[in-house]
């Protein structure tokens, strides 16, 4: 496997919220994008082309560690976490 960028370690306490993009629209889409907004004034960190099969686990993880999850620019109650 080749990684295009170095690995980033981000503390949960440093995250303001996580945004999920490209969830709706084209039904044939097999991927989505994730943006991480930090508490500092840093630009949003983008992670692109995540497999749609990973969505539920990602939402569950962020809800479990108490990080807000948004769909695009709107906070919603997304399925996947209890």
N, C-alpha and C positions, 0 to 999 in steps of 0.2 A: 504494500500500500504506500502511496506517495501522499504526503500532507503538504498542501500548498502554503499553509500558514503555520507559524509555531503554535503550540498548545497554549491556551490561556487558562489561568486559574482565577476564578472570580468568586469572592466570598458572597454567600447568600445575603449577608447584611449590607453589601454594597449595591444590591440590585433594587431599583425602584419598582420596576415591573418588567414583564416579558410580553411581547406582542407576537401574535401568530398571524401570518399573511398567506394569501392564496388558498384559503380553506374552502371557499365556495366558488361558484361560477362554472368553470369548465369541468364537467364530470369525469373527463378522461385524465385529469391531472393526478399524477401519482406521487406528487411531492408538495411540500409547503416550505415556507420560510419562517424563521424565528428571529426576532430582534430583541436584544437585551438593553434596556435603558438603565443606566447607572444613576445612583443618587448624585454623583458629581455632575458637572456640566460636560462630560465627555460625549462625543457623538454616539448614537446607538450602534451597538455591535450587531452585525448581521451574520446569520448562519443560514445558508441557502440550500435548497434542494434536499431537504430531509424527507425520507420516505414516509408516505401517509400512514403506513402501518405502525410507525413509531409515535404517532400523535397522542393516542390515549395514554401511553406510558409517560410521555413528556409532561402532559397536563397533570397527571396524577403525582408525578415527582414534584413539580413546582408547587402544587397545592399542599402536599405533605410538608414541604419545608417553608410554607407560609409566604411564598412569593406570589404577588398578584399576577394574573394571567389575563391578557386582553386579546380580543379578536380585532386585528387592525389597530385602530385608535380608540376603540370602545371597550370598556371593561364589561364582560358578560359572564354569565354562569355557564361555562363550557363543560360538556360531559367529560368524564374521565376520572374525576377525583371525588372521593366521598368526604 
